[in-house]
């Protein structure tokens, strides 16, 4: 009995030994597995750290490269900015130089223009002064000539006034006459139209009557007879002849009225041309209708026939010259002097009625003193003869006062 129990005990001990061994093996395997896992995790951590360190080194290098590139870019931009600024400064310097040169050229041009204008003004002043001297001398000569040839000047003025007033009257008369002639033209035209209408009606009636005369009318006994309208035909012929005569008479009257109207119109145009031609001279002479009539009456009283061509060729030439001047004051100055004397214009203000006309002293507003031995009032100015025999014109507006010497 003891032997079986020992066997059972041995098996139990073996099984326990097996189980313990298995546990030890399992624990050993677990320990080995844990070791290798720990080592693997450690290696992974080391590899991860290495990769992290390599990445950080790369990023550091990249940052360093980026910084260097940024520095190079900054240096490049600074170089470009410096270059651009230098170019801008050079451009500004060129512009400033160009502006300075332009201003200098402009100043030079202005200086030259001012010098040229000053020279032109000087020459213009000299020319104007020379022209004024020549004008004064010419007016003085005209005054002297007018005094010597007063009758001729008066004849010239009278003829111009006579022609002007005659032309004015003719324009007025013909204007009224033209209205009547236009009425006649219209009246004759209306008569012609009425006569033509009547003549056309009479001709048609005559044609109808002629046709009816060749028509036969049945008598009711198997025969026919022609229509007898001889009296009606004769009457229609009379009406046609009367209308034709009226048309011829109206046509003749219309043509005469047209001729008379055209003739009057032509005469009025010629008269108006004379008014237009002489108008500037009349305006410059400052003679109204009353003064013109006085000049004409004076000339006619001397036996002049003003509607005929002047026998004195000098008068004809003077008239032509004055009219062609179209109111130029210099051309008609002598004429104005003659008219002033003839029409009895007031004497110069320094000469009183009944007093002798001795020497006169003209004191001008600028202080100039002029002694005159002869004075002629020429409207807006005086023409004087000085002691040295020279003539001079003095505008009235420049005179301060006039006294006896």
C-alpha positions as CSV (number, residue, x, y, z in Angstrom):
1,X,0.0,0.0,0.0
2,X,2.9,2.2,0.6
3,X,4.2,1.9,-2.9
4,X,1.2,3.3,-4.6
5,X,1.1,6.3,-2.4
6,X,4.7,7.0,-3.2
7,X,3.9,6.9,-6.8
8,X,1.1,9.2,-6.5
9,X,3.2,11.5,-4.4
10,X,5.9,11.4,-7.0
11,X,3.5,12.2,-9.8
12,X,2.2,15.1,-7.8
13,X,5.7,16.3,-7.1
14,X,6.6,16.0,-10.8
15,X,3.5,17.8,-11.9
16,X,4.2,20.6,-9.4
17,X,7.8,20.6,-10.7
18,X,6.4,20.8,-14.3
19,X,4.1,23.6,-13.4
20,X,6.7,25.5,-11.6
21,X,9.1,25.1,-14.5
22,X,6.4,26.2,-16.9
23,X,5.7,29.3,-14.7
24,X,9.4,30.0,-14.6
25,X,9.7,29.6,-18.4
26,X,6.7,31.8,-18.9
27,X,8.1,34.4,-16.6
28,X,11.4,34.1,-18.3
29,X,9.8,34.5,-21.7
30,X,7.8,37.5,-20.4
31,X,10.9,39.0,-19.0
32,X,12.8,38.4,-22.2
33,X,9.8,39.9,-24.2
34,X,9.7,42.9,-21.9
35,X,13.4,43.4,-22.3
36,X,13.3,43.2,-26.1
37,X,10.3,45.5,-26.1
38,X,12.0,47.9,-23.8
39,X,15.1,47.8,-26.0
40,X,12.9,48.3,-29.1
41,X,11.1,51.2,-27.6
42,X,14.3,52.7,-26.5
43,X,15.8,52.3,-30.0
44,X,12.6,53.8,-31.4
45,X,12.9,56.7,-29.0
46,X,16.5,57.2,-29.9
47,X,15.7,57.0,-33.6
48,X,12.9,59.5,-33.1
49,X,15.1,61.8,-31.2
50,X,17.7,61.5,-33.9
51,X,15.2,62.3,-36.6
52,X,13.9,65.2,-34.5
53,X,17.5,66.4,-34.0
54,X,18.2,66.0,-37.7
55,X,15.0,67.9,-38.5
56,X,15.8,70.7,-36.1
57,X,19.3,70.9,-37.6
58,X,17.9,71.0,-41.1
59,X,15.3,73.7,-40.0
60,X,18.1,75.6,-38.3
61,X,20.2,75.4,-41.5
62,X,17.1,76.4,-43.5
63,X,16.5,79.3,-41.2
64,X,20.2,80.3,-41.4
65,X,20.0,80.0,-45.2
66,X,16.8,82.0,-45.2
67,X,18.4,84.7,-43.0
68,X,21.4,84.8,-45.3
69,X,19.1,85.0,-48.4
70,X,17.1,87.7,-46.6
71,X,20.2,89.6,-45.9
72,X,21.4,89.2,-49.4
73,X,17.9,90.3,-50.7
74,X,18.1,93.3,-48.3
75,X,21.5,94.2,-49.5
76,X,20.4,93.8,-53.1
77,X,17.3,96.1,-52.5
78,X,19.5,98.6,-50.6
79,X,21.9,98.6,-53.5
80,X,19.0,99.0,-56.0
81,X,17.5,101.8,-53.8
82,X,20.8,103.5,-53.6
83,X,21.2,103.2,-57.4
84,X,17.6,104.4,-57.9
85,X,18.1,107.3,-55.6
86,X,21.3,108.2,-57.3
87,X,19.6,108.1,-60.7
88,X,16.7,110.2,-59.3
89,X,19.2,112.7,-57.9
90,X,21.0,112.8,-61.3
91,X,17.6,113.2,-63.1
92,X,16.7,116.1,-60.6
93,X,20.0,117.7,-61.2
94,X,19.5,117.4,-65.0
95,X,16.0,118.8,-64.7
96,X,17.2,121.6,-62.4
97,X,19.9,122.4,-64.9
98,X,17.5,122.3,-67.8
99,X,15.1,124.5,-65.9
100,X,17.9,126.9,-65.1
101,X,19.0,127.0,-68.7
102,X,15.3,127.5,-69.8
103,X,14.8,130.3,-67.4
104,X,18.1,131.8,-68.6
105,X,17.0,131.5,-72.2
106,X,13.5,132.9,-71.3
107,X,15.1,135.8,-69.5
108,X,17.4,136.5,-72.5
109,X,14.4,136.3,-74.8
110,X,12.4,138.7,-72.6
111,X,15.4,141.0,-72.4
112,X,15.7,140.9,-76.2
113,X,11.9,141.4,-76.6
114,X,12.0,144.3,-74.2
115,X,14.9,145.8,-76.0
116,X,13.1,145.3,-79.4
117,X,9.9,146.7,-78.1
118,X,11.7,149.7,-76.6
119,X,13.4,150.3,-80.0
120,X,10.1,149.8,-81.8
121,X,8.3,152.2,-79.4
122,X,11.1,154.7,-79.9
123,X,10.9,154.5,-83.7
124,X,7.1,154.6,-83.5
125,X,7.2,157.7,-81.3
126,X,9.7,159.3,-83.7
127,X,7.5,158.4,-86.7
128,X,4.4,159.6,-85.0
129,X,6.1,162.8,-84.0
130,X,7.2,163.2,-87.6
131,X,3.8,162.4,-88.9
132,X,2.2,165.0,-86.5
133,X,4.7,167.6,-87.6
134,X,4.0,166.8,-91.3
135,X,0.2,166.8,-90.5
136,X,0.5,170.2,-88.8
137,X,2.6,171.6,-91.6
138,X,0.2,170.2,-94.2
139,X,-2.8,171.6,-92.3
140,X,-1.1,174.9,-92.0
141,X,-0.4,174.9,-95.8
142,X,-4.0,174.0,-96.4
143,X,-5.2,176.9,-94.2
144,X,-2.9,179.3,-96.1
145,X,-4.1,177.9,-99.4
146,X,-7.7,178.1,-98.3
147,X,-7.3,181.7,-97.3
148,X,-5.7,182.5,-100.7
149,X,-8.2,180.3,-102.7
150,X,-11.3,180.8,-100.5
151,X,-13.6,181.3,-103.5
152,X,-12.4,178.0,-105.1
153,X,-12.8,176.1,-101.8
154,X,-16.3,177.6,-101.3
155,X,-17.2,176.5,-104.8
156,X,-15.9,172.9,-104.1
157,X,-18.0,172.8,-100.9
158,X,-21.1,174.3,-102.5
159,X,-20.9,171.8,-105.4
160,X,-20.5,168.8,-103.0
161,X,-23.4,170.1,-100.9
162,X,-25.6,170.8,-104.0
163,X,-24.9,167.3,-105.4
164,X,-25.6,165.7,-102.0
165,X,-28.9,167.5,-101.4
166,X,-30.0,167.0,-105.0
167,X,-29.3,163.3,-104.8
168,X,-31.2,163.1,-101.4
169,X,-34.2,164.9,-102.9
170,X,-34.2,162.6,-106.0
171,X,-34.0,159.5,-103.8
172,X,-37.0,160.8,-101.8
173,X,-39.0,161.7,-104.9
174,X,-38.3,158.5,-106.7
175,X,-39.2,156.4,-103.6
176,X,-42.7,157.9,-103.7
177,X,-42.9,157.5,-107.5
178,X,-41.8,153.9,-107.4
179,X,-44.8,152.9,-105.3
180,X,-47.2,154.3,-108.0
181,X,-45.3,152.6,-110.8
182,X,-45.4,149.3,-108.9
183,X,-49.2,149.8,-108.7
184,X,-49.4,150.4,-112.4
185,X,-47.4,147.3,-113.2
186,X,-49.7,145.2,-111.0
187,X,-52.9,146.8,-112.5
188,X,-51.8,146.1,-116.1
189,X,-50.8,142.6,-115.1
190,X,-54.3,141.9,-113.7
191,X,-55.9,143.4,-116.9
192,X,-53.7,141.2,-119.0
193,X,-54.7,138.1,-117.1
194,X,-58.4,139.0,-117.3
195,X,-58.2,139.7,-121.0
196,X,-56.4,136.4,-121.6
197,X,-59.2,134.6,-119.7
198,X,-61.9,136.4,-121.7
199,X,-60.1,135.7,-125.0
200,X,-59.8,132.0,-124.2
201,X,-63.6,131.8,-123.3
202,X,-64.6,133.7,-126.5
203,X,-62.4,131.4,-128.6
204,X,-64.0,128.3,-127.1
205,X,-67.5,129.7,-127.6
206,X,-66.7,130.6,-131.2
207,X,-65.4,127.0,-131.8
208,X,-68.6,125.5,-130.4
209,X,-70.7,127.8,-132.6
210,X,-68.8,126.9,-135.7
211,X,-69.2,123.2,-135.0
212,X,-73.0,123.7,-134.4
213,X,-73.4,125.5,-137.7
214,X,-72.5,122.3,-139.6
215,X,-75.0,120.2,-137.7
216,X,-78.4,119.4,-139.5
217,X,-81.7,119.1,-137.6
218,X,-84.6,116.9,-138.7
219,X,-87.8,118.8,-139.7
220,X,-90.2,115.9,-139.2
221,X,-91.1,115.5,-142.9
222,X,-88.2,113.2,-143.7
223,X,-85.9,116.2,-144.4
224,X,-83.3,118.2,-142.3
225,X,-82.0,121.7,-142.3
226,X,-78.7,123.3,-141.1
227,X,-78.6,125.4,-137.9
228,X,-78.5,129.2,-138.5
229,X,-76.3,130.8,-135.8
230,X,-74.7,133.5,-137.9
231,X,-75.6,136.3,-135.4
232,X,-74.2,134.3,-132.5
233,X,-70.9,133.7,-134.4
234,X,-70.6,137.4,-135.2
235,X,-71.2,138.3,-131.6
236,X,-68.6,135.8,-130.4
237,X,-66.0,137.1,-132.9
238,X,-66.6,140.6,-131.7
239,X,-66.0,139.5,-128.1
240,X,-62.8,137.6,-129.1
241,X,-61.5,140.6,-131.0
242,X,-62.3,143.0,-128.1
243,X,-60.5,140.7,-125.6
244,X,-57.5,140.4,-127.9
245,X,-57.3,144.2,-128.2
246,X,-57.6,144.6,-124.5
247,X,-54.8,142.1,-124.0
248,X,-52.6,143.9,-126.5
249,X,-53.3,147.3,-124.9
250,X,-52.7,145.9,-121.4
251,X,-49.4,144.2,-122.6
252,X,-48.3,147.6,-124.0
253,X,-49.2,149.4,-120.8
254,X,-47.5,146.7,-118.7
255,X,-44.3,146.9,-120.7
256,X,-44.3,150.8,-120.4
257,X,-45.0,150.6,-116.7
258,X,-42.1,148.1,-116.3
259,X,-39.8,150.3,-118.3
260,X,-40.8,153.4,-116.2
261,X,-40.3,151.5,-113.0
262,X,-36.9,150.1,-114.0
263,X,-35.8,153.6,-115.2
264,X,-36.9,155.2,-111.9
265,X,-35.2,152.4,-109.9
266,X,-32.0,152.9,-111.9
267,X,-32.1,156.6,-111.3
268,X,-32.8,156.1,-107.6
269,X,-29.9,153.7,-107.3
270,X,-27.6,156.2,-109.0
271,X,-28.8,159.0,-106.7
272,X,-28.4,156.7,-103.6
273,X,-24.8,155.9,-104.8
274,X,-24.1,159.7,-104.9
275,X,-25.5,160.1,-101.4
276,X,-23.3,157.2,-100.2
277,X,-20.3,158.5,-102.0
278,X,-20.6,162.1,-100.6
279,X,-22.0,161.1,-97.2
280,X,-18.6,160.7,-95.5
281,X,-17.4,164.1,-96.7
282,X,-20.7,165.8,-95.6
283,X,-20.3,164.1,-92.2
284,X,-16.7,165.2,-91.8
285,X,-17.6,168.8,-92.8
286,X,-20.3,168.9,-90.1
287,X,-22.6,171.0,-92.2
288,X,-26.4,170.5,-91.7
289,X,-29.1,171.1,-94.3
290,X,-29.3,174.8,-93.3
291,X,-25.5,175.3,-93.7
292,X,-25.5,173.4,-97.0
293,X,-28.3,175.7,-98.3
294,X,-26.4,178.8,-97.2
295,X,-23.3,177.6,-99.1
296,X,-25.3,176.8,-102.2
297,X,-27.1,180.2,-102.2
298,X,-23.8,182.0,-101.8
299,X,-22.2,180.2,-104.7
300,X,-25.3,180.6,-106.9
301,X,-25.3,184.3,-106.0
302,X,-21.9,184.6,-107.6
303,X,-23.3,183.3,-110.9
304,X,-22.1,179.6,-110.5
305,X,-24.3,177.0,-112.2
306,X,-23.8,174.1,-109.8
307,X,-25.6,171.4,-111.9
308,X,-22.9,171.8,-114.6
309,X,-19.4,170.6,-114.7
310,X,-17.0,173.2,-113.2
311,X,-15.1,175.1,-115.8
312,X,-12.1,175.5,-113.4
313,X,-10.1,172.2,-113.7
314,X,-8.5,172.8,-110.2
315,X,-12.0,172.8,-108.7
316,X,-12.9,169.6,-110.4
317,X,-9.7,167.9,-109.3
318,X,-10.1,169.2,-105.7
319,X,-13.7,167.8,-105.6
320,X,-12.5,164.4,-106.9
321,X,-9.6,164.3,-104.4
322,X,-11.8,165.3,-101.4
323,X,-14.6,162.8,-102.3
324,X,-12.1,160.0,-102.8
325,X,-10.6,160.7,-99.3
326,X,-14.0,159.5,-97.8
327,X,-14.1,162.0,-95.0
328,X,-10.4,162.1,-94.1
329,X,-10.0,165.1,-91.9
330,X,-6.6,166.1,-93.3
331,X,-7.9,166.1,-96.8
332,X,-10.8,168.4,-96.1
333,X,-9.1,170.6,-93.5
334,X,-8.7,173.6,-95.8
335,X,-12.3,173.1,-97.0
336,X,-13.6,173.3,-93.4
337,X,-11.6,176.5,-92.8
338,X,-13.1,178.1,-95.9
339,X,-16.7,177.0,-94.9
340,X,-16.1,178.4,-91.4
341,X,-15.1,181.7,-92.8
342,X,-17.9,181.9,-95.4
343,X,-20.7,180.9,-93.0
344,X,-19.6,183.5,-90.5
345,X,-18.7,181.1,-87.7
346,X,-17.8,182.7,-84.4
347,X,-14.3,184.1,-84.3
348,X,-11.7,182.6,-81.9
349,X,-12.7,183.3,-78.3
350,X,-9.9,185.8,-77.7
351,X,-11.3,188.1,-80.4
352,X,-14.2,190.2,-79.3
353,X,-16.6,191.8,-81.8
354,X,-15.4,195.3,-82.7
355,X,-11.9,194.8,-81.5
356,X,-8.9,194.6,-83.8
357,X,-7.2,191.3,-84.2
358,X,-3.6,191.9,-83.2
359,X,-1.1,189.3,-81.9
360,X,-2.5,186.6,-79.7
361,X,-0.6,184.6,-77.0
362,X,-1.7,181.0,-76.6
363,X,-0.6,179.5,-73.3
364,X,-0.9,175.7,-73.4
365,X,-1.5,173.4,-70.4
366,X,2.1,172.2,-70.5
367,X,3.3,175.7,-70.1
368,X,4.2,176.3,-73.8
369,X,3.7,179.9,-75.0
370,X,2.9,180.5,-78.7
371,X,2.6,184.0,-80.2
372,X,0.4,184.2,-83.3
373,X,0.0,187.0,-85.8
374,X,-3.0,185.3,-87.5
375,X,-5.6,182.9,-86.0
376,X,-8.1,180.8,-87.9
377,X,-10.8,178.7,-86.0
378,X,-10.9,175.3,-87.6
379,X,-13.4,173.6,-85.4
380,X,-11.6,171.4,-82.9
381,X,-8.4,173.3,-83.2
382,X,-6.9,176.7,-84.2
383,X,-4.5,177.2,-87.1
384,X,-2.1,180.0,-86.3
385,X,0.6,181.8,-88.2
386,X,3.6,182.5,-85.9
387,X,6.0,185.5,-86.0
388,X,8.6,183.5,-88.0
389,X,6.0,183.0,-90.7
390,X,5.5,179.3,-90.0
391,X,2.0,177.8,-89.5
392,X,1.0,175.5,-86.5
393,X,-2.2,173.8,-85.5
394,X,-3.2,173.9,-81.8
395,X,-5.8,171.5,-80.4
396,X,-8.4,173.5,-78.4
397,X,-8.3,170.9,-75.6
398,X,-4.6,171.6,-75.0
399,X,-5.1,175.4,-74.5
400,X,-5.0,176.8,-71.0
401,X,-5.8,180.4,-72.0
402,X,-5.5,182.9,-74.8
403,X,-4.5,186.5,-74.3
404,X,-3.5,189.6,-76.2
405,X,0.2,190.2,-76.4
